[in-house]
Amino acid sequence: MKGFSSDSRRETGMDQEKLIYFKGFLEGQLHNLLIEAGKTCSDMRHDRNGDFPDPTDRASLESDRNFLLRIKDRERKLILKVKEALDRIDNGTFGICETCGKSISEKRLMARPVTTLCIDCKTELEDLERKERLRGTKPKKKFPS
């Protein structure tokens, strides 16, 4: 299986069984997200209920559509993160913090398998963002967001 060499196990500190578990979990999540995305696109193309003569009804429909599109945009971003996590499994860097290079705890990966930061680095980043928000400055975002 691609990406499950002894080198990648040594780099992540994670055994092959756990890598297979996370790969399967992420592939299932990706599959479900892609199915939902396809349904939404199809539903929005075939939805012809937007011909309301009442402005309030039209506004309500537009509000609902905007809310749905925001949710779908979040799902789109999650799809990208899941694909990146699968790539990290394949290239042997899954479970390694991109900031400090230490292993990300299995507990954290179970809660958020797409994470790229260990809990210490994430906490430090959130503290920095909070301080910058209080000062009125915006933190520089990495691309892509």
Protein Blocks (a to p, Z undefined) as FASTA:
>chain_A
ZZiafklmmmnopafklmmmmmmmmmmmmmmmmmmmmmmmmmmmmmcklmcfblklmmmm
mmmmmmmmmmmmmmmmmmmmmmmmmmmmmnopgoiafklopacdfklmmmmmmbcbdfkl
mmmmmmmmmmmmmnopacdddddZZ
